[in-house]
Amino acid sequence: MTLTSSATRIPTVVLYDIMHEAATRVRGTLVALQDQHPENADSYRQQRLAIADLVNAVDADDRAAIQRTTDELRAEFDKLNAA
């Protein structure tokens, strides 16, 4: 999603919440995959921690970083669900 003039009027806190929701979806998918493939549990756990670190590193006031991270998380979610 590219920020348009109407999107720039959305409060940054809302965009930040959307990014966190995208992260939650990815982590949830990783939990489901871990349940399906317990032999890879450590890998899925590490991926969930990496997602948390990624989101925590984003400046809550940096719209561009929030959008970039949201886009990355959505792409990861799509990739995980396509597999």
CORWOJO-V954736 format. One record per residue. OMEGA is omega in radians with two decimals (* if undefined). Layout:
OMEGA
OMEGA
//
This chain:
3.10
3.13
3.07
-3.12
3.10
3.13
3.14
3.09
3.10
3.13
-3.11
-3.14
3.11
3.11
3.12
3.09
3.10
3.10
3.13
3.09
3.10
3.11
3.12
3.12
3.13
-3.14
3.10
3.09
3.10
3.07
3.12
3.11
3.10
3.10
-3.13
-3.07
-3.09
3.12
3.12
-3.03
-3.11
3.12
3.13
3.10
3.11
3.11
3.11
3.09
3.12
3.10
3.12
3.12
3.13
-3.11
-3.13
-3.13
-3.10
3.07
-3.08
3.13
-3.09
-3.09
-3.10
3.12
3.10
-3.11
3.13
-3.13
3.08
3.11
3.12
-3.12
3.10
3.10
3.11
3.11
3.12
-3.13
-3.14
-3.12
3.10
-3.09
*
//
